[in-house]
Amino acid sequence: MLNSSALLTTIPHTVWPARGRRPGSDAEEVVRRRLRQLTESGVVDDHQEPGEGGADGGPDTVFEARWRVADGVTVRARLAVSPRPEDGDGQEWILVAEAEHAWEPGWLSPATVFWPEDEDDPWDHEAGTGLRYRDVNAVPADEKVLRRLLKNGARDGWGIHVVVHEAMTPDERGRGPLTRLLPPSLRHRVIEHRAAPDQLRSVNYALREFDVEVPRGGAVVLPGRPAAPDYDVRDFSVRSVFLDGSEPTEVVKALVRYTDLARPLPEGAVEAITALREEWRLLTLEEELAHERRLVAMYAEALEAMTQSRDLYRAAADRAHEALVAYRESGVDGAGPRPPSAPPAPAPSTGSSLARTFGRLKESAKALRPAPAPETGEPGTPPSPPAER
């Protein structure tokens, strides 16, 4: 796991991010029951609830869990649940998981580690639009509502939006959501918009804002806002989708390609990834030992710096004492000009400056020493002329 998120601009390929809303006020109890169940069954290696509020004292209730996927790859995940202060309707949640290697679509979905797979529990509403991840979301008949819905979903950036058009009204097998047929790690990140046969024109009119369109009887994965630089609608458009209950292979391929893009981080994702990486507390014994070793190394460096600072200060004090002794030995009495005031005590890092200052002071003292008087005879007698050779 990386240690810093300060330079993040796109979603890392090792990270699985999701954000949603759950109606009601008992989300914490639902999560606790789910984590206990999966820990007892061995799916989850360990979990804990560090407590309410993060490092900034916020209102979030935080849960941490660790498990292993294929080839023993360790996944660490952090779920933060908070109330919705703007309208008081339910609780919002942000879930970020990070693996030791690039994320694979077939891995266990982090959402089902914390939330029950029971479709009767409505934890899977998208936070911005209120649409559901695990259900078919029928396209609204009102074109203004449709445009607003698609715009808000694209701007949110946490979910992946795909628009599917029905070439004809499907039977019972085809009326179910395509998301339930996706690989596990895609099922709870994709919002499926389903357009009826007679809505193709209105849907494509609304999609003009994204410079994309859905083929008749096909599907298109929408770009976010802002769109990924490498997004090309030809790579994310599917000509035909068979709504017969079979695996939507082409749709899956388009979604996997989309998750491989260097997509901009949605709002709040940097903070969530940083909290996962830097506030993680569910440590193994080996991780605790490594953490303690890092602390010991850090304290050793601090002690070495303090020792060097003390030695510099001591050397500066010795030079100051030598300069003071030299000044006193210069013979300047109280009648002479007063020496300049001693400078304030230097900081440990200014030893060389202090030495230069007292060196100048020593030279000044020597210059102030009185010159020797010329040799003379008796008082009042002029000096004798020099003897002739």
Disulfide bonds with the S-S distance in Angstrom:
none
